[in-house]
Amino acid sequence: EIEQIFNALISLIINNLTKQISELFQLLIRITYKFYIVSWRAR
């Protein structure tokens, strides 16, 4: 019983982490893309 709860908690935490990491990654890509465009226009 306790093991099932523990496994459920772990899977929940892992899912949440992967979601946050993917969102952070997308944000980083957007920032890099905008920075690249701005620097390219500045030339």
Buried (B, 14 or more C-beta within 10 A) or exposed (E): EEEEEEEEEEEEEEEEEEEEEEEEEEEEEEEEEEEEEEEEEEE
